[in-house]
Amino acid sequence: MIDDEITRANRSDAMRFGFVFAMLPCITIYFITMFEPVNGRDAVHIIMSDGLGAALIRWGWLERRAHRDA
């Protein structure tokens, strides 16, 4: 049940969603660095937190919806 077709599709969708949400702070940080220096450690923390958080929330929402419909 952990690796069925629906879970794989949900995981794939969540990873795509997380990637897009990780790229948004990358673009934002790129423009911010034109005016204010940003530490690399802080940039990585922002990007990883945003991407992973978005992917986990999306995956949880999709899985909950799939189990509710079944």
N, C-alpha and C positions, 0 to 999 in steps of 0.2 A: 504494500500500500504506500510505502514511502517513495517508491520510484515508479509509479504508474504513469500513464500518458498525460493525464491531467496535471499531475504534479510537475512533470518535466516541462510541459507547456507553460505552467504558471511560473516556474523558476526561470525559464528563458525570458518570458515577458518582464519579470521583475528585474533581471539583470540588464535588459535593454533600458528599462525605466531608470534604474540606478545609474547607468552610464550617462544618460542624458542629464540627470540631476547632478552628476559629478562634473560634467563639462560646464554647466552654468556658473559655478563659483570659479572655475578656471578662467573663464572669460572675464568675469567680474574682477578677479584678483589681477589679471593682466592689465586692466584699465586703471585699477587703484594704484598699482606700482608706478604709474606715470607721475603721480602726485605725492605718494607716501610709500616709503620702502616697507615691504612685508617680509618678515622672516620666513625662510623656507620651511621651518618646522611648523609655524602657524598655518602656512598655506596648505601643507600636506594634511594637517589636522582638519582644517575646514573642508577640504575636498573629500577626504575619506569619510568624514562624519556625514556630510550631506549625501554622498553617493550610497554608502551602506545603509544609512537610515531610510532613504527613499526606497531602496530595493527591498529591505526587510518589511517595511510597512506595506508596500505593494504586494509582496508575496503573501503576507499574512492576510491581507484583504481578499486576494484571489482565492486562497485556500479556504478561507471561511465561507466565501460565497459558493465554492464548489461543494463543500461538505453540507451546506445548508440546502442546496438544490438536490442533492442525492438522496 
